[in-house]
Amino acid sequence: MISHKNNRAFTLIETIIAIGVLTIAMIAAIQLAASSNRLSSLLMQRFTAHHLAEEGVEIIRNMRDTNWLKNIGWRSGLVDGRYAIAERSSVAATTLDPKMHPLFILNAAGSIERAETITVGETIRYQRMIELSTPDPESEIMHVRSVVEYNFRGTPQQAVVEAELSDWKKGPL
């Protein structure tokens, strides 16, 4: 015959073990959710930075194509150097060359402190810098490097997109 006192103690031990297992499972689930949230945030910022860098290259490509449409040299206004992109509407119209691109201008920038700042939401800031160079002055190739820098939880991050542009109207290089 089993006494009631032993059954009660056994039920109490089972309950304590069950609560412990449930607690461990809940802690693991909460940590997984927090880790997933951090990773999601990091990936979203990387995705945005990469596309902002791609956009920088595309703006330069668009400026080159606009030069062709205006029947001027394909590199007109695209001089080697480091630049920040500005919307044309933000600059006084009287200071601009009418032959330049209708939507964008390049502001010379010597350092990342003078880079273009892009704010997403209220707190995420990206710094974009475009570098134009001609590795070989004899060639018809312009190297474009678009760099976007940002911070993720205090850690500096960077996205870089590079492209080579040429005067494709002249045919293959």
LINRACOR-V243895 format. One record per residue. N is the residue number from 0. PSI is psi in degrees with one decimal (* if undefined). D_FIRST is the distance of its C-alpha to the first C-alpha in Angstrom with 2 decimals. Layout:
# LINRACOR-V243895
{{N | PSI | D_FIRST} {N | PSI | D_FIRST}}
This chain:
# LINRACOR-V243895
{{0 | 134.7 | 0.00} {1 | 135.0 | 3.88} {2 | 156.8 | 6.56} {3 | -31.3 | 9.76} {4 | -40.6 | 12.02} {5 | -37.8 | 11.11} {6 | -41.9 | 11.59} {7 | -43.2 | 14.83} {8 | -42.0 | 16.11} {9 | -41.4 | 15.58} {10 | -38.2 | 17.48} {11 | -44.2 | 20.12} {12 | -43.2 | 20.76} {13 | -42.0 | 21.11} {14 | -44.8 | 23.52} {15 | -43.1 | 25.56} {16 | -42.4 | 25.94} {17 | -41.8 | 26.97} {18 | -41.2 | 29.49} {19 | -45.2 | 30.84} {20 | -43.4 | 31.36} {21 | -40.8 | 33.01} {22 | -46.0 | 35.20} {23 | -42.8 | 36.39} {24 | -40.7 | 37.19} {25 | -43.2 | 39.11} {26 | -43.7 | 41.07} {27 | -42.0 | 42.01} {28 | -40.6 | 43.17} {29 | -42.9 | 45.24} {30 | -39.0 | 46.85} {31 | -42.7 | 47.66} {32 | -42.9 | 49.29} {33 | -43.0 | 51.32} {34 | -41.8 | 52.45} {35 | -39.7 | 53.42} {36 | -44.4 | 55.39} {37 | -46.1 | 57.29} {38 | -42.0 | 58.10} {39 | -43.4 | 59.28} {40 | -44.5 | 61.54} {41 | -45.9 | 62.97} {42 | -37.7 | 63.69} {43 | -42.0 | 65.37} {44 | -40.0 | 67.61} {45 | -43.6 | 68.50} {46 | -47.9 | 69.27} {47 | -45.6 | 71.52} {48 | -43.1 | 73.26} {49 | -42.2 | 73.97} {50 | -30.7 | 75.45} {51 | -37.8 | 77.55} {52 | -42.7 | 78.89} {53 | -40.6 | 79.67} {54 | -37.6 | 81.40} {55 | -45.4 | 83.60} {56 | -41.7 | 84.84} {57 | -33.8 | 85.38} {58 | -42.3 | 87.46} {59 | -43.5 | 89.73} {60 | -40.9 | 89.96} {61 | -38.3 | 90.85} {62 | -41.5 | 93.53} {63 | -47.5 | 95.02} {64 | -35.4 | 95.10} {65 | -38.4 | 96.67} {66 | -43.2 | 99.40} {67 | -45.3 | 100.18} {68 | -30.2 | 100.33} {69 | 2.8 | 102.76} {70 | 38.3 | 104.86} {71 | 170.9 | 104.56} {72 | 138.9 | 103.35} {73 | -25.4 | 99.71} {74 | 9.2 | 99.00} {75 | 122.2 | 100.89} {76 | -3.6 | 98.92} {77 | 73.4 | 96.36} {78 | 146.5 | 97.52} {79 | 138.1 | 95.49} {80 | -174.7 | 93.35} {81 | 135.8 | 90.14} {82 | 155.5 | 89.71} {83 | 145.4 | 87.60} {84 | 137.8 | 87.89} {85 | 146.8 | 89.00} {86 | 140.3 | 89.48} {87 | -32.3 | 93.17} {88 | -18.8 | 92.73} {89 | -0.5 | 91.67} {90 | 143.0 | 95.03} {91 | 128.9 | 98.40} {92 | -27.2 | 100.17} {93 | -20.6 | 103.48} {94 | -2.7 | 102.19} {95 | 146.1 | 101.10} {96 | 125.4 | 103.11} {97 | -17.0 | 103.41} {98 | -12.1 | 103.05} {99 | 174.9 | 99.49} {100 | 138.9 | 96.29} {101 | -21.9 | 95.98} {102 | -33.2 | 92.32} {103 | 154.1 | 91.59} {104 | 160.3 | 93.37} {105 | 125.7 | 92.54} {106 | 125.3 | 92.56} {107 | 136.3 | 93.31} {108 | 128.2 | 90.51} {109 | -22.0 | 90.62} {110 | 166.3 | 87.04} {111 | -20.6 | 83.60} {112 | -24.9 | 84.05} {113 | 20.9 | 86.62} {114 | 167.6 | 84.56} {115 | 130.6 | 83.78} {116 | 127.9 | 80.70} {117 | 123.6 | 78.52} {118 | 128.8 | 75.80} {119 | 125.6 | 72.90} {120 | -143.8 | 70.94} {121 | -18.7 | 71.32} {122 | -21.9 | 70.31} {123 | 119.8 | 70.72} {124 | 133.1 | 74.18} {125 | 140.5 | 75.71} {126 | 121.4 | 78.95} {127 | 132.9 | 81.06} {128 | 134.1 | 84.00} {129 | 130.0 | 86.23} {130 | 126.0 | 88.18} {131 | 134.8 | 91.19} {132 | 154.8 | 92.92} {133 | 99.3 | 95.38} {134 | -39.1 | 94.57} {135 | 111.4 | 97.86} {136 | -21.3 | 100.80} {137 | -22.3 | 102.48} {138 | 166.3 | 99.64} {139 | 37.5 | 98.92} {140 | 134.7 | 95.25} {141 | 128.1 | 93.59} {142 | 128.4 | 90.16} {143 | 129.1 | 87.90} {144 | 118.6 | 84.81} {145 | 119.9 | 82.64} {146 | 128.0 | 80.19} {147 | 122.4 | 77.59} {148 | 145.0 | 75.78} {149 | 168.3 | 72.84} {150 | 135.6 | 69.96} {151 | 107.3 | 66.30} {152 | 45.3 | 64.25} {153 | -4.4 | 66.94} {154 | 123.1 | 67.46} {155 | 135.9 | 70.89} {156 | 161.1 | 70.86} {157 | 140.5 | 73.77} {158 | 132.4 | 74.63} {159 | 132.0 | 77.83} {160 | 130.1 | 79.67} {161 | 148.6 | 82.87} {162 | 157.9 | 85.53} {163 | 125.8 | 89.04} {164 | 149.5 | 91.58} {165 | 175.1 | 94.99} {166 | 82.0 | 98.02} {167 | -12.8 | 96.78} {168 | -23.8 | 99.93} {169 | -5.3 | 101.81} {170 | -172.6 | 99.67} {171 | 148.9 | 97.38} {172 | * | 97.55}}
